[in-house]
Amino acid sequence: MSTFLPPLKPIPIKDRISVIFIERGEIDVLDGAFVVVDVTGIRTHVPVGGVACIMLEPGTRVSHRAAALAARVGTLLVWVGEAGVRLYSAGQPGGARSDRLLYQARLALDENLRLKVVRKMYAVRFGEEPPARRSVEQLRGIEGARVRRTYQILAQQFGVEWKGRDYDAEDWDSADLANRCLSAATSCLYGVTEAAVLAAGYAPAVGFIHTGKPLSFVYDIADVYKFETVVPIAFKVAASHPAGNPERAVRLGCRDVFRQTKLLDRIIPDIEDILSAGEIPRPEPAPDAVGPALPNPESLGDAGHRS
């Protein structure tokens, strides 16, 4: 016979830590507390109600009671690879608000507002204002030309033969080494970016430059960081011609750079800054709002990482 447990009154999202990472431990509820138990039996208390999102890295197990408690206090659980290089699943906390989704959708559906957001993405990505009086489609074309040129420059820098971005997702081995490394690297970036999008309470599918894909908004945001993070790693690995599995070498390199740069901490406030270009006031969550409306930018990053 089951017992109904009403939702606890949660801590407002704005007063929470954004994200913590946990690995190699059993997560359970002991004596009413959310704890991580390591292989030696040592317990570490996690203030689950004061965290917006908990990233569960490999080696972590979560009990039913722990998952239920996280849902009751409105804390998002996300199962990821090391440092977020993969996103495997996300548990939606109970009572999540829709204000962020509605805000994002309004920006995306209004052509004038969408253009403002796209122009902001361009400015953040390239460090300069985009050309005036250009449509979204025209800016997409300008961006594509700059991207192709940047690939050429980095390939020359790392001494990699480059024939252009060309791969077939259904025939992975047919791509050359550089393209395989790039695909592995961007996949890692999409994982950590999707985790950030979910943690901030937005919809991965509602994009501005990219549209019509389940991860359109993820691609939009990931592109902002692509050439400063994962693309150099891909070319570096390709240039070294590693023995064995080059994709694994890329994943390890991405993992390290994500941790060193605390990329996840940057993505969440950058999303807010980009969307604010639409000039619609952000919805303020109610004092007792639950769910990942908007994490506090002052995140611990991987300060909660267990090694």
Protein Blocks (a to p, Z undefined) as FASTA:
>chain_A
ZZdddddddddfklpcfbdcdehiadddeehiacdddfkopacdddfklpfbdcddehia
cdfklmmmmmmnopacddddehhlacfbdcddehiafklmmmmmmmmmmmklmmmmmmmm
mmmmnopacdehiafklmmmmmmmmmmmmmmmmmmmnopacebjaddfklmmlpcfklmm
mmmmmmmmmmmmmmmmmmnopafklcfklghiaklmmmmmmmmmmmmmmmmmmmmmmmno
pghjfklmmmmmmmmmmmmnommmmmmmmmmmmmmmnopacddddfkbgcjfbacfkbgk
jmmpcZZ
